[in-house]
C-alpha cells in the first residue's frame, strides 16, 4: 500500500483494498457493539434510579 502524491490517495492492490475495507467494517461493528452496551448500561442506571425513587416515596 502506497500513497500517490499526485492523486492524493492511497493506492494498492485489490487484496490490500479488501483487507482495509474489512478492517474498517470490523471497527465499525465493534463501535456499534460498544454503543449498544453503553445504551444498555444507561437504561439500567435509569431503571435503578427510578426504582430507588419509588422505594423512597413509599417509605415516606
N, C-alpha and C positions, 0 to 999 in steps of 0.2 A: 504494500500500500504506500503510495507516494502522493505528494501534493503537487498539483500542476499550478505553477505560479501565474501563468497567463490566463488560465480559465478560472483561477481562484477556487479550486475544488479538489477534493481527494479523488484520485484515480487508482484503480486497482483491477485485479482480475475479478471475474464473476464470482468465483468462490469466496474471495475476500469480501465482496459486497454483500453476499448472502450471509456470511458469518457476522458482519457488522449489523445487519438487519436483525438477525437472531438475537444478538446481544442486546440491542435496543429494545426489542419486543419483550425479552425476558425481564429487563429492568422495569419496563412499563408494567408488566404483570405484577412484579414484586411491589411496586409502588401502589398499585390498586389493592393488593392484599393488605399492605400496611394501613392504607386509608380506611379500609373496611374494619380492621381491628381497632383503630383509633375511634371510629364511629361507635363500635360496639362498647368500648370502654366508656365513652362519653354517655351513651344511653344508660349503661349500668349505673354510672355515678348519679345521673339524674333520677333514675328509679330509686336508688338508695336514699337520696336526699328527700324525695317525695314521701317514701315510707317513714323515714325518721320524722318528718314534719307531721305526718298523720299520727304517729305514736305520741309525739309531744302534745298534739292537740287533744288527744284522748285523755292524757294524764291530767290536763288542766281542768 
